[in-house]
Each structure stands twice: as C-alpha cells, then as structure tokens.
Amino acid sequence: MPDEGERSRILRLVAEGALTAEQAALILDTPVSPHAGGNGRQAGARADAKSPDEKPRVAIQMQRPDGSQYTLHVAPGLMGMIWKLAGVAIKESAKNAARDTWEGVRIMVTSTSRSAGKRVRRRFRGSAGAAEDLAQKQIEARRRVLGMVAEGRISAEQAARLMSGIEAAYQPESPTVGSGAA
C-alpha cells in the first residue's frame, strides 16, 4: 500500500482529472517498495527493486501547476497509461495556453480600437464638441448650486450670485472686435 503522502498525491491527481478512479484504484492496489517514499527528488523515471519478492517500481517525477515537483512510484506495466495521460495533459495545457493568449489579444485589440475611435471622434468633433462639453459643465454647476439651496447650505441671494458667476465662467470664448471709447 502506498504511504499517506503518495495516497494523497494520487487522490489529488484524480481530483484534478489527471487520473480516472479506475486508474487510481490500480495504482493504490499495487504495493509500493519500502524505500519508495525517499526524498522525492529522483530524476526522471527509474525502476526500484529491493528484493526478488517485491515487484519493481518506476519512479516518475511530476510537476504541479504551481511549479513544485513530486515523485510518483508506479508499476512498470502502467507506464503506457502514464505516457498517454501525460500526452493528454500536455495537449490540454497547450489548448488552454492558446485560448488564454487569443483572449488576451482580443481584449488588447478591442481596447485599442475603442480608444482610437474615441480619439478620432474627439478630433472631428472640434469646437462643436467643446461647446457641448462646456454646456454640460454649466448645467452640472447649476444643479450643484440648486442642490445647496435645497439643502439649506446657501441662501437664495448667494445662489443668485453663484449662478451669475457660472454664466460668466462658462460662456464660450468669442473673439473681441475691438475696444475703445466712442
């Protein structure tokens, strides 16, 4: 029987979808050599055989998505299945990476297109757009003054002075014809 650490690794592989329940049962039912736990740092795959009574094991070093590594000891007869599982995992990982990359490209293109469209519209809008923006600011300032009157923060006389100041401040600039005494 595998030790608790190996059993939890196998169960984690089942939870991640890397192993089916049947495959995990095969691995869990297969006895593990006494030195299989080791330090978990074996490189590659190698056969472990302690005595003629024990079945040989292959130590497979695997990597988790977070980059950490662990070693899984399996019977040599299961190596074909392990290679197929690795192939499926690599293929799925490549699909996910490609999908994520294209999604990122799509988001960047969409964002860039929108901002370019806004810049073009602002340029072509010209002075008419500036006048509209100025009118919107004037309306908003008037609303704020009326809100302060309604809340009792300022008097009607103070509001009248503020309104005339708003009118003067938000007038579109017009060229002066001339100045002088008549």
WOVENLIN-V985837 format. One line per field, one symbol per residue. ss: DSSP state (H for helix, E for strand, - for the rest). A space follows every 50 residues. Layout:
ss = ???
This chain:
ss = ---HHHHHHHHHHHHH----HHHHHHHHH---------------EEEE-- ------EEEEEEE-----EEEEEEEHHHHHHHHHHHHHHHHHHHHHHHHH HHHHHHHHHHHHHHHHHHHHHHHHHHHHHHHHHHHHHHHHHHHHHHHHHH -----HHHHHHHHHHHHHH-------------
